[in-house]
């Protein structure tokens, strides 16, 4: 079996943050959050990373990120394009927003020929999840009639910010640790040690305990996921074009949940107790810089990750 590779979703511009946050330095040698994620992935066993980016940021991304990271791991690129659609579909008038994380993963379909993990470019996940996902993907290929996927599960209280709302996939997990459902909540806010979410722009709120397991978009798939997602994309696009043609997206949890309901996959949830760090908002950056500096002082990371 081919060794697992890592797919990094880096095409988003980070509109709430106010810039191309994937490239923003948070380490002493110009290192961004991506650098720490790739470093954790490399020491967990991953030997190749595929960055999914947009053509518009290619030159800057390769100069500011890729040139540094390729000193420590094999790097390749895939390009998310708005008009990369199934036959018979066209970009609707006024559409500028990408089609979502499932569409981004499919941008790498020609470069993935075995198991792969998926992460966001702007999230710090911690080393535990990379070790768990790499081990699971290496040891659990698809079986006859059932796909064997995995997801890193985080405690919600470890993944919220003090500075605004976040989007998280709220998970329902069986006693055996198998994912039963995941529902994307796009507006979750910190509420003391716990959190809360709203579906109506803040007119009403529903409480969520801090120990709720959530998805941080850290998935482990076999190659079969590419075929499954490609086959289901037209159905999701039909719904988007009817309901929200300018902004609707196909999130990864939508495809995974559909596969679970159909009995076509088993998704093992691999809990991680690492704390998430991210720059969802510009005000988040100082705490991320401080946390990574402290981890470096404790010897969890070298001062200069790639020797440049």
N, C-alpha and C positions, 0 to 999 in steps of 0.2 A: 504493500500500500504506500502511496506517496505520502511524504511528510506533510503535516499541516502547515499552511501559510496564513499570514495575517493580512486582512483587508481593512484598511483605515479609511473611513468616510471623512474626507477633508474638503468637500466642494462647497460647503456652506460659508457664507460671508459673515455670520454672526451679527445680524442687524441690531439686536438689543444691546450688544456689547459696544458697537460703534466702530468696527474695523475688522480686519482679517485676523481674528484672534488665534487661529491655528499657528501663526508665525510669531506671536508676541512672546518675547523672552520672559521666562520666570526663573531661570537659573543663572549662576554667576558667569558662565561662558556662552551666553546667548542662547541657552537651551530653552526650548518651549515645552509645553506639556507633552507634545508628541514624542519628544526625545526620551522622556522618562518612561512613557508607555512602551516605546520600541525597545528601550534598554531592558525593561522587565520581560518583554516578550522574548528577546534574544537569549537571556539567561534561563528562561523557561524551556527553551528548545527550538523556538521558531527561527528559521534561517532565511526566510524571505518575507518581505512586506510589499503589498500592492497599495499604493495611494490612489484613491479615487478623488480626482480634482476636476475643476473646470478649465477649459483651454485658456480662459481669460487670466487665470492666475498662474499658469504653467511656469513662466520664466521666473517670477518671484519665488514661487514655491520651491522650485528646483535649486535656486541659488541660496535661499535662506534656510531651507530644511533638508532637502534631499541630498545636497552635496555633503553635508555634515554626517547625516545618518548612514549614508552608503559606505562609510568607512568601517561600520560595524556589522552590516547586514546587507543582503542582496535587496535591491530596490527596483521596483517596476511601477508603471503608472497606467491607470485607466482613466477615461474621461467621461464624465456625466454630461450628456448633451440633451437639451430640452426636446429635440426632434428625434431622439433615439426611441422610436415607438414601433409597435407591431404594424405589420402591413395593414393598410386601410385606415390608419389613425393619423391625425394631423394636429399640430399645436393650435389650440383655439385662440381667437383674437384676444389680445390683452394679457395672455398668459406669459409671465416672466419667471415665476417661481418654479424650481425643480419639482419633480414628481414624487419625491420622498425617498426614504431610506431603502425600500425594496428596489426601486428604480436605480439608486446609486450602486447597490450591490450587483445588480445585473450588468452594470457598466464593465465589471471585471470578469464577465462570463467567459471570455475567450482566453483569459490568463489563469483560470483556476481549473485544475484537472484532478483534484482530490479534496481532502478535508480542509476546511478553512474556518478561521475565527474572524469576527467582525467587531470593530470598536469605532467609537466616535473619536475624531481628532482632538477635540477640546476637553476631554474628560481624563482625569487621573484616576486609574482603577486600582492601583496597588499590585504588588507581585503575586499575591495569593491566587487571584483569579486566573492569571496567565498560566501558572503552574497547573491548576486544576483543569482548565480547558485544554491545554496541550496534551495532558495525560489522557483525558477522556477521549479526545478525537483520535489519538493514536491507538487506543485500545478498544474502541467501540464502533466498528464500521456498520453500515446499514445491514439489516438482515432481510431475508426473503419476505417481502410484503410489508416491511416496516422500516422507516427511516429512523436513524438514531442521532438525534441532535442534543444540544446542551445549551444552557444559559447560566451565566453568572448572576446569582441573586444577591442583592445588597439590602441591608436594613435601611428603610426609608429615612430614619433619623440621621443616618450617616451621609445622606445624599442631598440635603436641602441647603439653601443659601439664606443668609440673613437679609439679602438685598432685593428680593422679589420672588416671582413665581418660577417654577421649573416644570418641565414635562417628564413624567415617569410612567413606565408600564407597571401597573399594580397587578400582582400575581396571585393566583389561586393555586396552591400546591398540595398534592396528596400527601398522606402520612409517609409514603415511600419516597418522597422527594421528587415526584414527577409533576411537571407543569400541567395543570388542567385548563387554565385560561389566563390570558393577560389582557388587561384593558388599558388603553392609553389614556392617561389623564394629563391634559395639556396645561392645566393651571393649578399647581400644588404650591402651597405656601407653608413655611415653618410656623408652628404653633406651640411654643414652649419646647418641651422634649418630643412632642409629636408633630403632626402636620394636619392640614385640611385641604380639600379641593372644592372647586366651584365649577358648575356647568353653565352658569348663566351670568358670567361676567362679574361675580362678586355679590349678587343679590342674595344668594343663599350659599351655605357652606356645609360640607360633610366632613366629619372628623376621620382621621386616619392615624392609627397607633404608630409610634416611632419604630416598632419592631416589624412592621409590615414588610414583606419581601417585595422588592421592586426590580424591574429590569432597567439596566443602564445602557441598553443596546449593546451588550457584550454577549454575542451569540457564538455558538460552535455548530457548524453545519458540515455535512458531507456534500460532495459534488451534486448529489441528487437535488439539493435545494435550488440550484440554478434552473433545472428543468421544471421543477414545481412552480417556482415563482414566475418563470417565463410563460408557462401555460395559464396561470391565473391572472396575469397582468391585464389582459383585455377586459375581464369581468370587472375588475376594480376601476379601470379607466372608464368603462361605460357608466358606472355609478358616479364617478367624479364629474364627467361631462354633463350628466343630468343635474347634479346637485350643486357643484361648486367648481366650475370649469377653470376659474382663474387661480384658485388657491388650494384645491383639494390635493391630498397626498396619499400615497400608498405606504403605510408604515410596515416595517418588518413584523411587528406583533399581529397585524391583520392576517398576513399570510400564514404565520405559525399557528394562530388560533384556528384558522380554517382547516389546516392539515390535522390538527388535534381532533377537531370535531368529526372529521372524516375517518379518523382512526388510521391515518397514514403515517403518523410519526409519534414517537415517544421522545419527550424533551426532558432530560434530566436537569434539575436545578442544582447548581453547585454553589452553596452559600459562601459568601466572602464577608469577613468582618473588617476588612480594610475600610478606611474612611475615604469617601470620594472627595476630590477637589476639582474645581472647574472655574472658568471665567465666564459664566453666563452673563454677568454684568461687570462693568469696569471696576466697580467697587470691590469685587471679589479678588482682584489681583493681589493686593498686599498680603492677604491671608494665605494665598497659594504660595507666594514667594517665601513667606516665613516658614510654612510647613515643610517645603522642600529643602530649605536651608537647614532646618532642624534635623531632617532625615539624613542629610549629607553629613552633618556634624556627628550623628550617631553611627556613621559608617554604613548606612543602608545604600548609599550611592557614592561613587567617586565624585570628587569635585568637578572633574572634566570627563563627561561620559564617553566621549569619542576621541579624546586626545587631540582636539583641534581648538 
